[in-house]
Amino acid sequence: MTLPAMERLRESSWPRVELFVDSDQRPIASGTSPSTPIRRLLTSLSAACLSVLLCAGVAPAGQTTYRLAPGDRITVTVFGQPELSGDVLIDDAGTISLPLAAAIEVKDLTVFECQERINDKLLAEGLLRTRSVGVRIAELRPLYVLGDVRLPGAYPFRYGSTTQSAVALAGGYGPVDALRQTALSDYLLAEERVRQLTNQKRTMLIRQARLEAQRDGKDSFAPPDLGNAANDKDTLRIIGSEQDVFRIQATILQGQIDLLRSQKPLLKEQIEANSEQGNAGKKQLDLIRQQIDRYGNLLRQGLGTQNNDFNYRVLEANQEATVWRLLSDVSRLQVDAGNVDFRIKEVDAAFKRQVATELQQTRDQLNDLDITLPAAIAIRDARWRNVGGGAGAKHLISITRMRNGHAVVSDADETTPVEPGDVIDIKTEMPAGITSNDQAAAELLRSRPSGTEQASGQDFTSPISR
């Protein structure tokens, strides 16, 4: 019975009766005797109407079938007993506690069943003489929204809520945008890493071809077969750079060799000149010795002097020393000429040793790039898949709900109705990655030529003559 109906009943032809409560908590009418039958009838009718008013007319439609559970807050109203009335929370054990009363288990009861159980409990404990307890739901268990939302947390339940409205309470699918920005930054860094490693490997392959040509003493080198990347501007720039190095080093080496070789004609001329001087000195020495022999005959005949004979012999000794000095110079010059050839070979060998060292370092770097470049490409592609999650991201929704004391997880969509206490978990599934169109890295990963014989393309020559 509603309040307007009670007003009409009171304004009808029935006698006006004012109700009071005696010391035994029993309603009585003013101006009448407690034993009057009509008073007891009106008292019972008033208590019944009050009980109906407390539990009816204010409960939403969903409360008639809703089952109470831990976390719900209910309002218990006991007519004439304010100390027993108030808002109480259903604890984890599914019970409520009222003042002066023992714990009452209300889990899995409807609101009406809860009201009846409280009435029965208070009547059984002697706290009431008639059924005068009303129960309504003050606050339902909250919804818990977790995962890829802007504001994860607990939110109040509203009848008719769906997963979409729960996500709206949590601010929407917010973290996806932030994740996209982070993923985009990570992708750009990964892309730059792949580009650097690709150019580095391309440089190492071209440098290897140049070093192998220098090691083999060739006058030209051809870049390796780089497939579609052969005409790339970066490839042409690297080839041009290695071409300059090849030419500069060849020019320097050839200059050193030419300088050494230019000494040989001078040495040869000096050898010939000293040899001729030596031959002339020998002739002079022979003439001096002939003169000494003739002067000796005169000296024995008493026609010469000892002093002149001594001077002739000194002249012979000086001429002999001159001849030996010239012969010694010829031998030294011949040794120097031989050293020139040795130094030419030494310069060439030193250059080859430098080339061999650089070639080994280049091969070591290529071996490292064979490992790091594929890993960098895989990381770059993974970052690209994450970036693609903005437009094509799919939201996976699951609901965890208590059923018979057990948590049951079920899949849901945005239109799935939710119940109080549901745990809604939102996950974002990124779309399948888009394969990168970077052909340069793919070409470099496909093969690595072992020498310039496998290379193709324009030859870069530099005149090296040894």
URURTA-V914095 format. One record per backbone hydrogen bond with DSSP energy under -1.0 kcal/mol. CO is the residue of the C=O (numbers start at 0). NH is the residue of the N-H. If there is no record, write none. Layout:
CO/NH + CO/NH
This chain:
1/5 + 2/6 + 3/7 + 4/8 + 5/9 + 6/10 + 17/29 + 19/27 + 21/24 + 25/21 + 27/19 + 28/31 + 32/35 + 35/39 + 36/40 + 37/41 + 38/42 + 39/43 + 40/44 + 41/45 + 42/46 + 43/47 + 44/48 + 45/49 + 46/50 + 47/51 + 48/52 + 49/53 + 50/54 + 51/55 + 59/62 + 60/63 + 61/65 + 67/107 + 68/71 + 71/89 + 72/137 + 72/138 + 73/87 + 74/135 + 75/85 + 76/133 + 77/80 + 80/83 + 85/75 + 87/73 + 89/70 + 90/93 + 93/105 + 93/106 + 94/90 + 95/103 + 97/100 + 103/95 + 105/108 + 108/67 + 109/113 + 110/114 + 111/115 + 112/116 + 113/117 + 114/118 + 115/119 + 116/120 + 117/121 + 118/122 + 119/123 + 120/124 + 121/126 + 121/127 + 122/125 + 131/78 + 133/76 + 135/74 + 138/72 + 142/154 + 143/423 + 144/152 + 145/425 + 146/148 + 152/144 + 154/142 + 157/160 + 160/417 + 161/165 + 162/166 + 163/167 + 164/168 + 165/169 + 166/171 + 167/170 + 169/150 + 171/149 + 171/173 + 173/176 + 174/178 + 175/179 + 176/180 + 177/181 + 178/182 + 179/183 + 180/184 + 181/185 + 182/186 + 183/187 + 184/188 + 185/189 + 186/190 + 187/191 + 188/192 + 189/193 + 190/194 + 191/195 + 192/196 + 193/197 + 194/198 + 195/199 + 196/200 + 197/201 + 198/202 + 199/203 + 200/204 + 201/205 + 202/206 + 203/207 + 204/208 + 205/209 + 206/210 + 207/211 + 208/212 + 209/213 + 210/214 + 211/215 + 212/217 + 213/216 + 218/461 + 220/459 + 225/228 + 226/229 + 228/231 + 231/235 + 232/236 + 233/237 + 234/238 + 235/239 + 236/240 + 237/241 + 238/242 + 239/243 + 240/244 + 241/245 + 242/246 + 243/247 + 244/248 + 245/249 + 246/250 + 247/251 + 248/252 + 249/253 + 250/254 + 251/255 + 252/256 + 253/257 + 254/258 + 255/259 + 256/260 + 257/261 + 259/262 + 262/266 + 263/267 + 264/268 + 265/269 + 266/270 + 267/271 + 268/272 + 269/273 + 270/274 + 271/275 + 272/276 + 273/277 + 274/278 + 275/279 + 276/280 + 277/281 + 278/282 + 279/283 + 280/284 + 281/285 + 282/286 + 283/287 + 284/288 + 285/289 + 286/290 + 287/291 + 288/292 + 289/293 + 290/294 + 291/295 + 292/296 + 293/297 + 294/298 + 295/299 + 296/300 + 297/302 + 304/308 + 305/309 + 306/310 + 307/311 + 308/312 + 309/313 + 310/314 + 311/315 + 312/316 + 313/317 + 314/318 + 315/319 + 316/320 + 317/321 + 318/322 + 319/323 + 320/324 + 321/325 + 322/326 + 323/327 + 324/328 + 325/329 + 326/330 + 327/331 + 328/332 + 329/333 + 330/334 + 331/335 + 332/336 + 333/337 + 334/338 + 335/339 + 336/340 + 337/341 + 338/342 + 339/343 + 340/344 + 341/345 + 342/346 + 343/347 + 344/348 + 345/349 + 346/350 + 347/351 + 348/352 + 349/353 + 350/354 + 351/355 + 352/356 + 353/357 + 354/358 + 355/359 + 356/360 + 357/361 + 358/362 + 359/363 + 360/364 + 361/365 + 362/366 + 363/367 + 364/368 + 365/369 + 367/370 + 367/371 + 368/372 + 370/374 + 371/375 + 372/376 + 373/377 + 374/378 + 375/379 + 376/380 + 377/381 + 378/382 + 379/383 + 380/384 + 381/385 + 382/386 + 383/387 + 385/388 + 386/389 + 387/391 + 393/428 + 395/426 + 396/411 + 397/424 + 398/409 + 399/422 + 400/407 + 402/405 + 405/402 + 407/400 + 409/398 + 412/415 + 413/163 + 415/162 + 418/421 + 421/143 + 422/399 + 423/145 + 424/397 + 425/147 + 426/395 + 428/393 + 436/438 + 438/442 + 439/443 + 440/444 + 441/445 + 450/453 + 451/454 + 459/220
